[in-house]
């Protein structure tokens, strides 16, 4: 493995602006890097379907080991603020942004780790199993890119998604359902000074409903949050519209659906009490999964870690990822820690040693014959 090259590529990739739906530049760079490795990447029409700049990238590399193919996946988009990122390397090997943007290790670390692993295999003539790669768009927006992918293209039944924070050697085997909801309360406008009694106060009805909800942990595996409330157009008008948005997460898909129905009932009751009307919609961003800890995908990961002197750690995560979508399509996988920390914040950082370990671990998984 070429550590200096790995770091150079990490700095290069993190410098590319790649917000959700704006991944074209990083997509072109990925193709320029991976095509010479014999892994020709094809682009689907997801960009057109989502109104973005490009689609998902998929490629297959035949292997010389008699083993089933494995899928390795990373996503191309980053959260905001991500414009004009500039990585800086400290004396201790920590890589940070300038402080006014994210770093972009989520998920550029996954991209460059896959790139270095494949380069290492090629340059050293290492025998490897058949390998599939999938680089998705719009992952940060409830895995929209992966949801649009044509899964009939895939040959793999097992996958590793390089998209988790924490020490290398950590893998997530369980993740939640993530449901978002939108409650639009419709009241009636009137002059707030001259005839307020003729109006139906949409904000009052909406906030009454919110007051009936218990935020935070509904139980040990389920959470509820109201994230935004908006409504009204002027201080002297009784507002006739209020929009409330929120999110439900649960390791139990059934519990998430049940809680969403309870939230809907609270809003309907509050609307009726105030004489208002309600439109309530939900969107399932991803469905909960749990990979059996004795599954071959987990056992292979543990063996690879131990072979490198890493202590394997299997954990739950309360964040969604493309692995939720893969699991929903019958592909059993894990999400691997890939040298990203404090993700979704301007304090995000990576580490040279951890990037190197992640690349070594990926090589081990790709060259495993079991």
C-alpha positions as CSV (number, residue, x, y, z in Angstrom):
1,X,0.0,0.0,0.0
2,X,1.2,3.5,-0.9
3,X,0.4,5.7,2.1
4,X,1.6,8.9,0.5
5,X,-0.6,8.3,-2.5
6,X,-3.5,7.5,-0.3
7,X,-3.2,10.8,1.5
8,X,-2.7,12.8,-1.7
9,X,-5.9,11.3,-3.1
10,X,-7.7,12.0,0.1
11,X,-6.7,15.7,-0.1
12,X,-7.7,15.8,-3.7
13,X,-11.1,14.2,-3.3
14,X,-12.0,16.3,-0.3
15,X,-11.2,19.5,-2.2
16,X,-14.0,18.7,-4.7
17,X,-17.4,20.3,-4.1
18,X,-19.9,17.5,-4.0
19,X,-23.2,18.5,-2.3
20,X,-26.2,16.2,-2.8
21,X,-27.4,16.4,-6.4
22,X,-24.1,18.2,-7.3
23,X,-21.8,15.2,-7.6
24,X,-20.8,15.5,-11.2
25,X,-17.2,16.7,-10.6
26,X,-16.4,14.0,-8.1
27,X,-18.1,11.4,-10.3
28,X,-15.8,12.3,-13.2
29,X,-12.7,12.1,-11.0
30,X,-13.7,8.7,-9.8
31,X,-14.1,7.4,-13.3
32,X,-10.7,8.8,-14.3
33,X,-9.1,7.0,-11.3
34,X,-10.9,3.6,-11.5
35,X,-11.1,3.0,-15.3
36,X,-7.3,2.4,-15.6
37,X,-7.7,-0.4,-13.0
38,X,-9.8,-2.4,-15.4
39,X,-12.9,-1.5,-13.5
40,X,-15.0,0.4,-16.1
41,X,-17.7,2.3,-14.3
42,X,-21.1,2.8,-15.9
43,X,-23.5,5.6,-14.9
44,X,-27.3,5.1,-14.5
45,X,-30.0,7.7,-15.0
46,X,-30.6,8.5,-11.3
47,X,-29.3,12.0,-11.9
48,X,-32.0,12.7,-14.4
49,X,-34.7,11.1,-12.2
50,X,-33.6,13.2,-9.1
51,X,-32.8,16.4,-11.0
52,X,-29.1,16.1,-10.1
53,X,-25.8,16.4,-12.0
54,X,-25.0,12.7,-12.4
55,X,-26.2,9.2,-11.5
56,X,-24.8,6.3,-9.5
57,X,-21.6,4.6,-10.7
58,X,-21.3,0.8,-10.9
59,X,-18.5,-1.5,-11.9
60,X,-17.5,-5.1,-11.9
61,X,-14.0,-6.6,-11.7
62,X,-13.6,-10.3,-12.4
63,X,-11.4,-12.2,-9.9
64,X,-9.0,-15.1,-9.9
65,X,-10.2,-16.6,-6.6
66,X,-13.0,-19.2,-6.8
67,X,-15.3,-17.2,-4.5
68,X,-18.6,-15.4,-4.6
69,X,-18.3,-11.7,-5.6
70,X,-18.4,-9.0,-2.9
71,X,-19.9,-5.6,-3.2
72,X,-18.1,-2.5,-1.9
73,X,-20.0,0.8,-1.7
74,X,-19.4,4.4,-0.8
75,X,-21.4,7.6,-1.6
76,X,-20.3,10.6,-3.6
77,X,-22.2,13.4,-1.9
78,X,-21.4,15.4,1.3
79,X,-23.6,17.5,3.6
80,X,-23.3,21.3,3.7
81,X,-21.3,23.4,4.3
82,X,-19.1,21.8,1.7
83,X,-18.1,24.5,-0.7
84,X,-14.4,25.3,-1.2
85,X,-13.2,22.7,1.3
86,X,-9.5,22.7,2.1
87,X,-7.9,19.9,4.1
88,X,-5.0,20.5,6.5
89,X,-2.7,17.9,8.0
90,X,-1.5,18.3,11.5
91,X,1.8,17.1,13.0
92,X,-0.1,14.3,14.8
93,X,-1.5,13.0,11.5
94,X,-4.9,14.4,12.0
95,X,-6.6,15.8,8.9
96,X,-9.1,18.6,9.4
97,X,-10.9,21.3,7.4
98,X,-10.3,25.0,7.8
99,X,-13.1,25.1,10.3
100,X,-15.7,26.9,8.2
101,X,-16.7,23.8,6.2
102,X,-16.9,20.1,6.7
103,X,-13.9,18.0,5.8
104,X,-15.7,15.6,3.5
105,X,-14.2,12.4,5.0
106,X,-17.8,11.3,4.9
107,X,-17.6,9.7,2.4
108,X,-14.4,10.7,0.5
109,X,-12.5,8.4,2.9
110,X,-14.6,5.5,1.6
111,X,-13.9,6.4,-2.0
112,X,-10.1,6.8,-1.6
113,X,-9.8,3.6,0.5
114,X,-11.5,1.6,-2.2
115,X,-9.2,3.2,-4.8
116,X,-6.0,2.5,-2.9
117,X,-7.1,-1.1,-2.1
118,X,-7.6,-1.8,-5.8
119,X,-4.4,-0.2,-6.8
120,X,-2.5,-2.2,-4.2
121,X,-4.1,-5.4,-5.5
122,X,-3.2,-4.6,-9.0
123,X,0.4,-3.4,-8.4
124,X,1.2,-6.4,-6.2
125,X,-0.5,-9.0,-8.4
126,X,-2.6,-10.1,-5.5
127,X,-5.2,-12.8,-6.2
128,X,-8.7,-11.5,-5.4
129,X,-12.3,-12.5,-5.5
130,X,-14.8,-10.9,-8.0
131,X,-15.4,-7.4,-6.9
132,X,-18.3,-5.0,-7.5
133,X,-18.3,-1.4,-6.6
134,X,-21.2,1.1,-6.2
135,X,-20.8,4.8,-5.8
136,X,-24.1,6.4,-5.0
137,X,-25.5,9.9,-5.2
138,X,-27.8,11.7,-2.8
139,X,-27.1,9.3,0.1
140,X,-27.2,12.1,2.6
141,X,-30.9,12.7,1.6
142,X,-32.3,9.5,2.9
143,X,-30.4,7.3,0.5
144,X,-32.2,8.5,-2.6
145,X,-29.5,7.5,-5.0
146,X,-29.3,3.9,-3.9
147,X,-33.1,3.7,-3.9
148,X,-33.1,4.5,-7.6
149,X,-30.4,1.9,-8.5
150,X,-31.3,-1.1,-10.6
151,X,-30.4,-4.0,-8.2
152,X,-30.8,-6.6,-10.9
153,X,-27.3,-5.6,-12.1
154,X,-25.7,-6.9,-9.0
155,X,-24.1,-10.3,-8.7
156,X,-23.1,-10.0,-5.0
157,X,-25.1,-11.3,-2.1
158,X,-22.9,-9.7,0.5
159,X,-21.6,-6.2,0.8
160,X,-19.4,-3.8,2.8
161,X,-20.4,-0.2,2.9
162,X,-17.6,2.1,3.8
163,X,-19.5,4.8,5.7
164,X,-19.2,4.7,9.5
165,X,-17.4,6.8,12.1
166,X,-15.3,5.3,14.9
167,X,-12.0,3.3,15.0
168,X,-11.2,1.1,12.1
169,X,-12.2,-2.4,13.0
170,X,-15.7,-1.2,14.0
171,X,-18.7,-2.3,12.0
172,X,-22.4,-1.6,12.3
173,X,-24.6,-4.7,12.0
174,X,-27.9,-3.0,12.9
175,X,-29.6,0.3,11.8
176,X,-33.0,1.9,12.2
177,X,-36.0,2.7,10.1
178,X,-36.0,6.5,9.5
179,X,-39.4,8.1,8.8
180,X,-39.9,11.7,8.2
181,X,-43.4,13.3,8.5
182,X,-45.0,16.6,7.3
183,X,-48.2,17.9,9.0
184,X,-49.8,20.8,7.2
185,X,-52.5,22.4,9.3
186,X,-55.0,24.6,7.4
187,X,-57.0,27.2,9.3
188,X,-58.7,30.4,8.2
189,X,-57.2,33.9,8.0
190,X,-58.7,37.0,9.4
191,X,-57.6,40.4,10.7
192,X,-55.9,39.8,14.0
193,X,-56.9,43.2,15.4
194,X,-60.4,43.9,14.1
195,X,-62.0,40.4,13.9
196,X,-59.6,37.7,15.2
197,X,-62.6,35.6,16.3
198,X,-63.5,35.0,12.6
199,X,-60.1,33.2,12.0
200,X,-58.9,29.7,12.7
201,X,-55.4,29.9,14.1
202,X,-53.4,27.3,12.3
203,X,-50.2,27.8,14.3
204,X,-52.2,27.5,17.6
205,X,-53.7,24.2,16.4
206,X,-50.3,22.9,15.2
207,X,-48.4,23.8,18.4
208,X,-51.2,22.3,20.5
209,X,-50.6,19.0,18.7
210,X,-46.9,19.3,19.2
211,X,-47.4,19.9,22.9
212,X,-49.1,16.5,23.1
213,X,-46.1,14.7,21.7
214,X,-43.3,13.3,23.9
215,X,-40.0,14.2,22.2
216,X,-36.8,12.2,22.5
217,X,-36.9,8.5,23.4
218,X,-40.3,6.9,23.0
219,X,-38.7,3.7,24.2
220,X,-35.2,2.1,24.3
221,X,-35.1,1.7,20.5
222,X,-37.4,4.5,19.2
223,X,-37.1,8.3,19.0
224,X,-39.4,11.2,17.9
225,X,-38.4,14.7,17.0
226,X,-40.2,17.8,15.6
227,X,-37.6,19.6,13.7
228,X,-39.3,22.6,12.0
229,X,-42.5,24.7,12.5
230,X,-43.4,27.4,9.9
231,X,-46.5,29.5,9.3
232,X,-48.1,32.8,9.0
233,X,-47.4,35.8,6.7
234,X,-47.8,38.9,9.0
235,X,-48.2,39.9,12.6
236,X,-51.7,41.3,12.0
237,X,-53.2,38.3,10.3
238,X,-54.5,35.2,11.9
239,X,-52.4,32.5,10.2
240,X,-54.3,30.1,8.0
241,X,-51.4,27.7,7.5
242,X,-48.7,26.0,9.6
243,X,-46.3,23.3,8.5
244,X,-44.7,21.0,11.0
245,X,-42.0,18.5,10.0
246,X,-40.3,15.8,12.1
247,X,-38.6,12.5,12.2
248,X,-39.1,9.1,13.8
249,X,-36.3,6.5,14.1
250,X,-36.6,3.0,15.5
251,X,-34.8,-0.3,15.3
252,X,-38.3,-1.8,14.8
253,X,-39.9,-0.9,11.6
254,X,-43.3,-1.8,13.0
255,X,-42.8,0.6,16.0
256,X,-41.8,3.4,13.7
257,X,-45.0,3.0,11.6
258,X,-47.1,2.8,14.8
259,X,-45.6,5.9,16.3
260,X,-46.2,7.8,13.0
261,X,-49.8,6.8,13.1
262,X,-50.0,8.1,16.7
263,X,-48.4,11.4,15.7
264,X,-51.0,11.7,12.9
265,X,-53.8,11.1,15.3
266,X,-52.5,13.9,17.6
267,X,-52.6,16.4,14.8
268,X,-56.0,15.3,13.6
269,X,-57.4,15.7,17.1
270,X,-55.9,19.1,17.6
271,X,-57.1,20.3,14.2
272,X,-60.6,19.2,14.9
273,X,-60.5,20.9,18.3
274,X,-59.6,24.2,16.6
275,X,-61.9,23.7,13.6
276,X,-58.9,23.4,11.3
277,X,-58.0,20.7,8.7
278,X,-54.9,18.6,8.5
279,X,-52.8,17.0,5.7
280,X,-50.4,14.5,7.1
281,X,-47.8,12.6,5.0
282,X,-44.9,10.3,5.8
283,X,-41.8,9.3,3.9
284,X,-39.7,6.2,4.7
285,X,-36.1,7.1,4.1
286,X,-34.8,3.7,5.0
287,X,-36.0,0.5,6.6
288,X,-34.5,-1.1,9.8
289,X,-32.2,-4.1,9.4
290,X,-30.1,-6.4,11.6
291,X,-27.3,-8.6,10.1
292,X,-26.9,-11.9,12.0
293,X,-23.5,-11.8,13.8
294,X,-22.8,-15.4,12.7
295,X,-23.4,-14.5,9.0
296,X,-20.4,-15.1,6.7
297,X,-20.2,-11.4,6.0
298,X,-19.5,-10.8,9.7
299,X,-17.2,-13.7,10.2
300,X,-15.1,-12.6,7.2
301,X,-14.8,-9.1,8.6
302,X,-13.7,-10.5,12.0
303,X,-11.1,-12.7,10.5
304,X,-9.7,-9.8,8.4
305,X,-9.5,-7.6,11.4
306,X,-7.7,-10.2,13.5
307,X,-5.3,-10.9,10.7
308,X,-4.3,-7.2,10.8
309,X,-4.1,-7.0,14.6
310,X,-7.3,-5.1,14.9
311,X,-9.9,-5.8,17.5
312,X,-13.2,-6.3,15.7
313,X,-16.2,-4.4,17.3
314,X,-19.7,-5.0,16.1
315,X,-22.2,-2.3,17.1
316,X,-25.6,-0.8,16.4
317,X,-25.9,2.6,14.7
318,X,-28.8,4.9,14.9
319,X,-28.0,6.4,11.5
320,X,-29.2,5.2,8.1
321,X,-26.9,4.4,5.2
322,X,-27.0,2.7,1.8
323,X,-26.7,-0.6,3.6
324,X,-30.3,-0.2,4.7
325,X,-31.2,-0.1,1.0
326,X,-28.9,-3.1,0.1
327,X,-30.5,-5.2,2.9
328,X,-34.0,-4.3,1.7
329,X,-32.9,-5.9,-1.7
330,X,-31.6,-9.1,-0.1
331,X,-27.9,-8.2,0.0
332,X,-26.5,-8.8,3.5
333,X,-23.9,-6.3,4.6
334,X,-22.1,-4.4,7.2
335,X,-21.2,-0.7,7.5
336,X,-17.4,-0.3,8.1
337,X,-15.7,2.5,10.0
338,X,-13.5,4.3,7.5
339,X,-11.4,7.0,9.2
340,X,-14.2,9.6,9.6
341,X,-15.1,11.3,12.9
342,X,-17.4,14.1,14.0
343,X,-19.3,13.7,10.7
344,X,-21.8,16.4,9.6
345,X,-20.0,19.1,11.4
346,X,-17.2,21.6,10.8
347,X,-15.2,19.7,13.4
348,X,-15.0,16.6,11.2
349,X,-11.6,15.0,11.0
350,X,-9.7,12.0,9.6
351,X,-6.4,10.4,10.5
352,X,-3.5,9.2,8.3
353,X,-3.0,6.0,10.3
354,X,-6.7,5.2,10.3
355,X,-7.0,5.8,6.5
356,X,-4.1,3.4,6.0
357,X,-5.6,0.7,8.3
358,X,-8.9,1.1,6.5
359,X,-7.2,0.5,3.1
360,X,-5.4,-2.6,4.5
361,X,-8.6,-4.0,5.9
362,X,-10.3,-3.5,2.5
363,X,-7.5,-5.3,0.7
364,X,-7.8,-8.2,3.1
365,X,-11.6,-8.4,2.5
366,X,-11.1,-8.3,-1.3
367,X,-8.4,-11.0,-1.2
368,X,-10.3,-13.3,1.2
369,X,-11.2,-16.6,-0.3
370,X,-13.9,-17.5,2.2
